[in-house]
């Protein structure tokens, strides 16, 4: 049984999101979201080759991590003074 690439990326994202529940720290959620972004890109036909899929995943995970981590930390975690 061969799964389409978008299904594989979606399942990877789901597994990583579930791993975040077991190992909380707020890092794995960015990789899960990046996998879902990659799955969407494959689904709409933007990424046919594996190389392009890996570029999308890498770019999305780095962008999400750099752009949202500080904002989410300030939003959900109180810093002790």
HURA-V926527 format. One record per residue. N is the residue number from 1. RES is the residue in three letters. PHI is phi in radians with two decimals (NA if undefined). PSI is psi in whole degrees, 0 to 359 (* if undefined). BURIAL is + if it has 16 or more other ideal C-beta (glycine too) atoms within 10 Angstrom, else -. Layout:
N & RES & PHI & PSI & BURIAL
N & RES & PHI & PSI & BURIAL
This chain:
1 & UNK & NA & 116 & -
2 & UNK & -1.73 & 125 & -
3 & UNK & -1.57 & 144 & -
4 & UNK & -1.16 & 156 & -
5 & UNK & -1.02 & 321 & +
6 & UNK & -1.13 & 326 & +
7 & UNK & -1.21 & 321 & -
8 & UNK & -1.11 & 313 & +
9 & UNK & -1.10 & 321 & +
10 & UNK & -1.11 & 316 & +
11 & UNK & -1.17 & 323 & -
12 & UNK & -1.07 & 315 & +
13 & UNK & -1.06 & 318 & +
14 & UNK & -1.13 & 316 & -
15 & UNK & -1.12 & 320 & -
16 & UNK & -1.18 & 321 & +
17 & UNK & -1.10 & 320 & +
18 & UNK & -1.19 & 326 & -
19 & UNK & -1.11 & 330 & -
20 & UNK & -1.08 & 328 & +
21 & UNK & -1.20 & 326 & -
22 & UNK & -1.43 & 329 & -
23 & UNK & -2.24 & 74 & -
24 & UNK & -1.12 & 147 & -
25 & UNK & 3.05 & 349 & -
26 & UNK & 1.38 & 16 & -
27 & UNK & -1.81 & 317 & -
28 & UNK & -1.15 & 334 & +
29 & UNK & -1.08 & 328 & +
30 & UNK & -1.21 & 323 & +
31 & UNK & -1.22 & 323 & +
32 & UNK & -1.13 & 316 & +
33 & UNK & -1.14 & 322 & +
34 & UNK & -1.13 & 323 & +
35 & UNK & -1.14 & 322 & +
36 & UNK & -1.21 & 324 & +
37 & UNK & -1.10 & 318 & +
38 & UNK & -1.13 & 319 & +
39 & UNK & -1.06 & 319 & +
40 & UNK & -1.15 & 318 & +
41 & UNK & -1.08 & 320 & +
42 & UNK & -1.20 & 320 & +
43 & UNK & -1.08 & 319 & -
44 & UNK & -1.53 & 1 & -
45 & UNK & 1.59 & 17 & -
46 & UNK & -1.42 & 337 & -
47 & UNK & -2.32 & 103 & +
48 & UNK & -1.64 & 322 & -
49 & UNK & -1.55 & 154 & -
50 & UNK & -1.13 & 325 & -
51 & UNK & -1.07 & 315 & -
52 & UNK & -1.17 & 323 & -
53 & UNK & -1.09 & 318 & +
54 & UNK & -1.19 & 324 & -
55 & UNK & -1.14 & 316 & -
56 & UNK & -1.09 & 315 & +
57 & UNK & -1.09 & 314 & +
58 & UNK & -1.11 & 315 & -
59 & UNK & -1.13 & 316 & -
60 & UNK & -1.15 & 317 & +
61 & UNK & -1.17 & 319 & +
62 & UNK & -1.17 & 319 & -
63 & UNK & -1.15 & 315 & -
64 & UNK & -1.11 & 316 & +
65 & UNK & -1.10 & 312 & +
66 & UNK & -1.22 & 323 & -
67 & UNK & -1.47 & 329 & -
68 & UNK & -1.93 & 342 & -
69 & UNK & -1.06 & 312 & -
70 & UNK & -1.14 & 319 & -
71 & UNK & -1.13 & 316 & -
72 & UNK & -1.16 & 322 & -
73 & UNK & -1.06 & 315 & -
74 & UNK & -1.18 & 331 & -
75 & UNK & -1.36 & 320 & -
76 & UNK & -1.93 & 341 & -
77 & UNK & -2.07 & 128 & -
78 & UNK & -1.46 & 127 & -
79 & UNK & -1.48 & 137 & -
80 & UNK & -1.43 & 136 & -
81 & UNK & -1.79 & * & -
